[in-house]
Amino acid sequence: GVLRHMVVRRGAHTGEVSVTVVTPSSFFPGSRDFVRALRASCPDVATVVQNINPRHTSAVLGSAQKVLYGKGFIEDELCGLRFSVAARAFYQVNPLQTEQLYVAALALAGLAGQERVIDAYCGIGTIALAAAGRAKAVLGVELNAEAVRSAVRNARRNGIGNAEFLCGDAGELMTRMAEDGERADLVFFDPPREGASEAFLEALVRLGPQKAVYISCNPETQARDLDYLTRRGYAARRIQPVDMFPHTRHVETVCLMSKVK
C-alpha cells in the first residue's frame, strides 16, 4: 500500500498532535483528503508530515519528507521550558515521565553554576537547555541536522544564551577537544538502545571530565559501557531507575560516573 507506517506524537502539556505518515515513495494520492479527514476526526492535530522511506530496514523514518499541513513540528513544555519537536527529531515517548528522568539526571549531575557541560546525543536540546541554567556553558552535539536546528530554535525561544549546538559526531568532537587541551567538567550522554560506541567511550576517557551522567533505555548495554569506563578510571557512584514504559519490562536508568582520584 501507499502507507507504510504512521507515527503519532502528542505534547503532554500543550495537547498538540503531530502525525507522520511514512510512504515508500513521494507518491501519495488523496493526501489532501487524508489530512482533511484526519483533522475532522482529531482537531488537536497541529501538523501532518509525509516521510519518504524507500528502504526495507528497521529504521522507520527516511531522510526525505514534506509538510502536508501545519508547521512541520509541534510544541511542548518540559522542566519549565518550551520546545519545538520536529517530525524526525528524537523525543521521549512519555513526556510526563521525561520530566522525572531529567530531574533525576540533573540531581545526579550536581551542577554548581561554573561547569562547562557537553550534552552528547543532544537531540532537540532538552537536557542541554534544562542544564543551562545551572552551568556556565553547555555544548550540545547531535548528528541529526533537523534536531540541531530545533535545538537552536529552542534555545532562542527560551532566551538561553549560554548553550551552543553543533551538528556532528560527539566522539570526534571530544577527541579534538582533548587534543587541543580543552576540557569539560561534565558530559551527559543518552545513546540509542544499542548503547554508546567504543569510539565514543574512548573519546570520553581521553577528554576526562570529572563527572559523566549516562542515561540509558537499555540496562544491558549500559552495563557493558559502564564496565568499559570502570576499567579506565571511572566509578559508578549512583544509579537511578525511572519507569518510562509502564506495564512493560523496559526501564530507563540514569547513572552518575566520576573519575577515581
C-alpha positions as CSV (number, residue, x, y, z in Angstrom):
1,G,0.0,0.0,0.0
2,V,0.9,3.7,-0.1
3,L,1.2,4.0,3.7
4,R,4.0,2.0,5.4
5,H,3.9,3.4,9.0
6,M,2.2,6.2,10.9
7,V,3.9,7.9,13.9
8,V,1.8,10.0,16.3
9,R,3.1,12.4,18.9
10,R,1.2,14.4,21.5
11,G,2.6,17.3,23.5
12,A,1.9,16.3,27.1
13,H,1.3,19.9,28.2
14,T,0.2,21.6,25.0
15,G,-2.1,18.8,23.7
16,E,-0.7,19.4,20.2
17,V,-0.6,16.3,18.0
18,S,1.8,15.6,15.1
19,V,1.1,12.8,12.6
20,T,3.9,11.5,10.4
21,V,2.9,9.1,7.6
22,V,5.7,7.1,6.1
23,T,5.5,6.1,2.5
24,P,7.9,4.2,0.2
25,S,7.9,7.0,-2.4
26,S,6.7,10.5,-2.8
27,F,3.5,9.2,-4.4
28,F,0.6,9.8,-2.0
29,P,-2.7,10.2,-3.9
30,G,-5.5,11.8,-2.0
31,S,-3.2,13.4,0.6
32,R,-5.4,16.5,0.9
33,D,-8.4,14.3,1.6
34,F,-6.4,12.3,4.1
35,V,-5.4,15.4,6.0
36,R,-8.9,16.8,5.9
37,A,-10.4,13.6,7.3
38,L,-7.7,13.3,9.9
39,R,-8.3,16.8,11.3
40,A,-12.0,16.2,11.2
41,S,-11.7,13.2,13.5
42,C,-8.9,14.7,15.7
43,P,-9.0,18.5,15.8
44,D,-5.8,18.5,18.0
45,V,-3.7,17.6,15.0
46,A,-1.4,20.6,14.5
47,T,0.8,19.2,11.8
48,V,0.9,16.4,9.3
49,V,4.2,15.3,7.6
50,Q,4.8,12.8,4.9
51,N,8.1,11.0,5.4
52,I,9.6,9.1,2.5
53,N,11.5,5.9,3.3
54,P,12.1,3.5,0.4
55,R,14.5,1.3,2.4
56,H,13.4,-2.0,3.9
57,T,15.3,-1.8,7.2
58,S,14.5,-1.5,10.9
59,A,14.6,2.3,10.5
60,V,11.1,3.7,10.4
61,L,11.9,7.1,9.1
62,G,13.7,8.1,6.0
63,S,15.7,11.3,5.3
64,A,13.2,13.0,2.9
65,Q,9.9,14.5,4.0
66,K,7.4,17.2,3.1
67,V,4.9,19.0,5.2
68,L,1.3,18.3,4.3
69,Y,-0.3,20.5,6.9
70,G,0.9,22.9,9.6
71,K,4.4,24.0,10.5
72,G,6.1,20.6,10.5
73,F,6.6,20.5,14.2
74,I,4.6,20.7,17.5
75,E,5.5,22.4,20.7
76,D,5.6,21.0,24.3
77,E,6.8,22.0,27.7
78,L,9.4,20.3,29.8
79,C,11.1,21.4,33.0
80,G,9.6,24.9,32.6
81,L,10.9,25.3,29.1
82,R,9.2,25.4,25.7
83,F,10.4,23.1,23.0
84,S,9.5,22.6,19.3
85,V,9.6,19.0,18.3
86,A,10.3,18.3,14.6
87,A,8.9,15.2,12.9
88,R,12.3,13.4,12.5
89,A,13.8,14.5,15.8
90,F,14.0,12.2,18.8
91,Y,11.6,12.9,21.6
92,Q,10.8,10.7,24.6
93,V,7.6,8.7,24.2
94,N,6.4,9.6,27.7
95,P,6.8,13.3,28.2
96,L,5.4,13.4,31.7
97,Q,7.9,10.9,32.9
98,T,10.6,12.6,30.9
99,E,10.5,15.4,33.4
100,Q,11.2,13.0,36.2
101,L,14.0,11.5,34.1
102,Y,15.7,14.9,33.6
103,V,15.1,15.9,37.3
104,A,17.0,12.7,38.3
105,A,19.8,13.4,35.8
106,L,20.2,17.0,36.9
107,A,20.2,16.0,40.6
108,L,22.9,13.4,40.0
109,A,24.9,16.0,38.0
110,G,25.0,18.3,41.0
111,L,25.9,21.4,38.9
112,A,27.0,24.4,40.9
113,G,26.9,27.0,38.1
114,Q,30.5,27.2,36.9
115,E,30.8,24.0,34.9
116,R,31.4,23.5,31.2
117,V,29.0,20.8,30.1
118,I,28.7,18.7,27.0
119,D,25.4,17.1,26.0
120,A,26.2,14.3,23.6
121,Y,23.3,12.8,21.6
122,C,21.5,16.1,22.4
123,G,18.5,15.8,20.1
124,I,16.4,18.9,20.2
125,G,18.3,20.2,23.2
126,T,16.1,19.1,26.1
127,I,18.8,18.0,28.5
128,A,21.2,20.7,27.5
129,L,18.7,23.5,27.9
130,A,17.4,22.2,31.2
131,A,21.1,22.1,32.4
132,A,22.0,25.6,31.0
133,G,20.5,27.5,33.9
134,R,22.7,25.5,36.3
135,A,26.0,25.7,34.4
136,K,28.5,28.2,33.0
137,A,28.2,26.9,29.4
138,V,26.6,24.0,27.6
139,L,27.6,22.5,24.3
140,G,25.1,20.1,22.6
141,V,26.2,17.8,19.8
142,E,23.9,15.8,17.5
143,L,24.2,14.1,14.1
144,N,20.6,14.8,13.1
145,A,20.7,18.2,11.4
146,E,17.0,18.8,11.8
147,A,17.2,18.2,15.5
148,V,20.1,20.7,15.8
149,R,18.0,23.3,14.1
150,S,15.2,22.6,16.6
151,A,17.7,22.9,19.5
152,V,19.0,26.3,18.2
153,R,15.4,27.4,17.8
154,N,14.5,26.1,21.3
155,A,17.5,28.0,22.9
156,R,16.4,31.2,21.3
157,R,12.7,30.6,22.2
158,N,13.6,30.2,25.9
159,G,16.1,33.1,26.0
160,I,19.0,30.9,26.8
161,G,22.4,32.4,25.7
162,N,24.9,30.0,27.2
163,A,24.0,27.0,25.1
164,E,25.6,26.2,21.8
165,F,24.6,23.4,19.4
166,L,26.7,21.6,16.7
167,C,25.8,19.1,14.1
168,G,28.4,16.3,14.2
169,D,29.8,13.3,16.0
170,A,30.3,13.8,19.7
171,G,33.1,11.3,20.0
172,E,35.1,13.1,17.2
173,L,34.4,16.5,18.9
174,M,35.6,15.3,22.3
175,T,38.7,13.8,20.7
176,R,39.6,17.1,19.1
177,M,38.9,18.9,22.3
178,A,41.3,16.6,24.2
179,E,44.0,17.1,21.5
180,D,43.6,20.9,21.8
181,G,43.9,20.8,25.5
182,E,40.2,21.9,26.1
183,R,38.3,20.5,29.0
184,A,34.7,19.8,30.1
185,D,33.6,19.3,33.6
186,L,30.6,17.0,32.9
187,V,29.2,15.1,30.0
188,F,25.6,14.0,29.6
189,F,25.1,11.2,27.2
190,D,21.8,9.4,26.2
191,P,22.7,7.0,23.4
192,P,20.2,4.7,21.5
193,R,19.3,1.2,22.7
194,E,22.5,-0.3,21.3
195,G,24.5,1.8,23.8
196,A,27.5,4.0,23.2
197,S,30.1,3.0,20.7
198,E,33.6,2.1,21.9
199,A,34.9,5.1,19.9
200,F,32.7,7.4,21.9
201,L,33.7,5.9,25.2
202,E,37.4,6.1,24.3
203,A,36.9,9.8,23.4
204,L,35.1,10.4,26.7
205,V,38.0,8.9,28.6
206,R,40.5,11.0,26.6
207,L,38.6,14.2,27.4
208,G,38.5,13.1,31.0
209,P,35.5,15.1,32.5
210,Q,35.3,14.8,36.3
211,K,31.8,13.5,36.0
212,A,29.6,11.9,33.4
213,V,25.8,11.2,33.6
214,Y,24.8,8.2,31.4
215,I,21.0,8.0,30.6
216,S,20.1,4.6,29.1
217,C,17.0,2.9,27.8
218,N,18.8,-0.5,27.8
219,P,20.4,-1.6,31.1
220,E,22.2,-4.4,29.4
221,T,24.2,-2.2,27.0
222,Q,24.6,0.4,29.8
223,A,26.2,-2.3,32.0
224,R,28.6,-3.2,29.2
225,D,29.6,0.5,28.7
226,L,30.0,1.1,32.5
227,D,32.3,-1.9,32.6
228,Y,34.5,-0.2,29.9
229,L,34.6,3.1,31.9
230,T,35.3,1.4,35.3
231,R,38.3,-0.2,33.8
232,R,39.6,3.2,32.6
233,G,39.5,5.3,35.6
234,Y,35.8,5.9,36.4
235,A,33.5,4.6,39.1
236,A,29.7,4.3,39.1
237,R,28.5,6.4,42.1
238,R,24.8,6.1,41.9
239,I,22.2,4.6,39.6
240,Q,18.6,5.7,39.5
241,P,15.9,3.8,37.5
242,V,12.9,5.7,36.0
243,D,9.8,3.9,34.8
244,M,9.3,5.4,31.4
245,F,7.4,2.5,29.9
246,P,4.6,1.4,32.3
247,H,3.4,-2.2,32.1
248,T,6.5,-3.3,30.3
249,R,9.8,-4.8,31.3
250,H,11.7,-1.8,30.0
251,V,13.1,0.9,32.2
252,E,15.4,4.0,31.8
253,T,18.4,4.2,34.1
254,V,20.4,7.2,35.0
255,C,24.0,6.6,36.2
256,L,26.5,9.1,37.7
257,M,30.1,8.3,36.9
258,S,33.0,10.2,38.4
259,K,36.8,9.9,38.0
260,V,38.6,7.9,40.6
261,K,41.2,10.1,42.3
